[in-house]
Amino acid sequence: MHFHVERVAQQKEIFFPNVASKISFVSSSDAANFLSWLSLNDVVGAVNAASPQPIALQEMMRDIEKATGKTAVYAQSQSEENS
């Protein structure tokens, strides 16, 4: 998230292929609970921890804009610098 906040705060372009897609942030307590659960269950294969309440990237960006008082500058194409 630091990358996103810095890009908006510095008025630098940021690229998203789909701002309606959702992102999940896991709190340290959720991560600890997940690891505890994982240790007590016989799981085979890859397992991903995710927040029970993912948010759309556009919602996250609106929150960042409110917090920084700046408007995000969206890039039309992807580059190493803006994504």
Secondary structure by P-SEA (a helix, b strand, c coil): caaaaaaaaabbbbbbccccbbbbbbcaaaaaaaaaaaaacccccbbbbbbcccccaaaaaaaaaaaacbbbbbbcccccccc
